[in-house]
Structure formats: C-alpha cells, structure tokens
Amino acid sequence: MKTGHFNLLTTGNDAQGCFSGRSRGALSFVTFRDGRLFSAAFIAYAFSMRCVLGFDGGGTKTECVLMEETCRVRALTFSGASNPVNVGIEPAAAAMISAAREALLSSDLAPSDVTQVCAGVAGAGDPQIAFALETRLKKEFLNARVTLASDLQLSLQATRESPSVVVLAGTGSAAMGRDAKGNTARAGGMGPVIGDPGSAYETGRQAISLALQRYWSEEKFVLGEQLLASQQCSLSELADRARTHPTQMFPLIFREVAAAGEQGDLDARKLLSTAAEDLARLAEEVIGQLKLRGEKFFLGRTGGVFVGSPFLTQEFERSIQKTAPTGRVGPLPQSLAETAALLACEAARSESRQP
C-alpha cells in the first residue's frame, strides 16, 4: 500500500516528530501530540493514493485516463482495440488492462490502489458482453467498483448539456440524443454486417469495392493505386486481406482515403462526402425523434472519422446546418476517457459520503 511520505505500518518509532507508534497485540497504533489514538492501518489508508480509471474502448484503439480521486489527471495511455464484438472479451480486457498498467506504473501505483473503474466500450450495450467484460476487469482491479457503458452513452454524457445530440463515427457509427426533459433517442449502431453508415469501416469497404470495379472496367483509378502502394500489395492481395481481416483493414483504408481527400483527390472526396451525408442522416433521425428542429441544441461530433478527415467534418457540418440551422455543431468539450474518469471520481466521492 502506498503511504505517502511516512511508513506508518512500522511500529515503535517516531515519524518526523509529529506522532509516535506502539504495538497493542496484533495491531499497531500511532499517537498524535494532541493525544488522539488511531490504528496505523487507518492512518496508512488516509495517506494512501486512491485513484480511478476511465476508459474509451473502440474498434481501433483504447484510451485510458488515470485520475486521483480529487480529479487531478495523473496519466494518459493508449493500447490496441477493445471492442469485444470484434476482438473478443479476453483481447478487449487485455487491451484495457495493458493501458491501465502502463498508466499506474508511470505514477508508481498498483491495481490495488484503484477504487473506481468507468469504461465506455463499443459493444458494451449488450448486457451479456458488458457482464463478461466487467467480470474480467474485476479480477484485475480487486478493490474497485467497475461500471461499463456503451461508448455512445458515454459520448452523450460528454456533451454536458441538454438538449444535445452526439454523432459517434469511428470504426462504427451511431447517433444519440437527449431533450430537455431527459428523453433519449438513437439511430444507427447496427454493426458492420447490418450497417454502420459513414463509419471508417464502411468507407474503407466502399473504397476497396470501387478499386475492384475500376480494375475490372480497366479504368484508371489514382486512389486505388495509392491504396496498393500504401499496403505494398497487389489488388487481389488487398481484397484477400480485406475479406480475411475486415475490421482491421477497412479502417486502415479509410485513413488513406482521408489523406487523399485532403490532397484534393476527387474519388476520395466523393467517398468522404457520402460518409458525411450518411452521418448527417443519423443525426437528423435523432433530431426528428426528439422534435428538436427549431430549438437550440448542441450537436457534438466525436470519433476517429472526424479527427482523421477535416474535409468530411466540413461536409458534415454543412449538411447539418441546412437541415437543423438552430443546432450548434462542434467537438465534444472533453474526451470520452476523461469523461469516464470524471464519472468514476463522482462515484468515489458519493461512496465516501455514505455512512
């Protein structure tokens, strides 16, 4: 256990002249100069560094924020994908634990010092998946209360206001909103098989499909040539990789499409414009369900698609302004991992106030 500047578990010695220690049976005690008597274990607990962890777990990467219970950030770390639907429960948990251990190690802390874990994880909206992942994390953080939510729910929480709508676009895509009365609505988030319109997965899939079609038609396709050069393979090899590992390949292809779009490639920009329109339609569905048209509200955008493609972001915002001009569009005020960590801090303070 971390004990700050004093090793209060030793007995029979003065510590910096402010208290003395003695043993009574199996327990150790310290006496302060004002005569108060406390067990050494109690004092050590008071001086120990209690911390919380917040996670943003997605289909491409995991972000972890380590905070003291006072909400001071101690570390920010990253690891691989932790969407349990795509990679499985054990690999997802392993990615989260890897990021957490790195954060704790950098602050000279241990898993036993963690009192709360809050995680927003893609795929955690499924109760069975959430329970399985929560159970695995509890084995690592034995002293912590573990709370899981979907990354979409956490994104809406991160807007920090009502009414608000959030559009999440990473490996997958979805939108969710909340009106002033607390009513919620959502759209998308169906997964890659049924459809994640506007996502990195879907845009990457469309790019490879277009490359194959242009090849069969013997048409020149500059974007396709760039994709092959970046992956250092033939078109048939690229297609085989995409069929075998779609959740890894399609988001990688999206990055190439986004980069080409920034350079002005017309085919890339057409793909990105289509993605922006698809994402705007998700937002419009939620806006309609909550009857927010004509009202002032915040529309937050988050995820690697928006970060990776300024052109797509511009097209998305232009589309939203046409259909919902009273909406205020912008990035979320804080990251999802930081939001999760702050929620964990609130939970820790709430528990400490309980008798």
Secondary structure, 3 states (H helix, E strand, C coil): CCCCCCCCCCCCCCECCCEEEEEECCEEEEEECCCCEEEHHHHHHHHCCCEEEEEEECCCCEEEEEEECCCCEEEEEEECCCCHHHHCHHHHHHHHHHHHHHHHHHCCCCHHHEEEEEEEECCCCCHHHHHHHHHHHHHHCCCCEEEEECHHHHHHHHCCCCCEEEEEECCCEEEEEECCCCCEEEEECCCCCCCCCCCHHHHHHHHHHHHHHHHHCCCCCHHHHHHHHHHCCCHHHHHHHHHHCHHHHHHHHHHHHHHHHHCCCHHHHHHHHHHHHHHHHHHHHHHHHCCCCCCCEEEEEECHHHHHCHHHHHHHHHHHHHHCCCEEEEECCCCHHHHHHHHHHHHHHHHHHCC
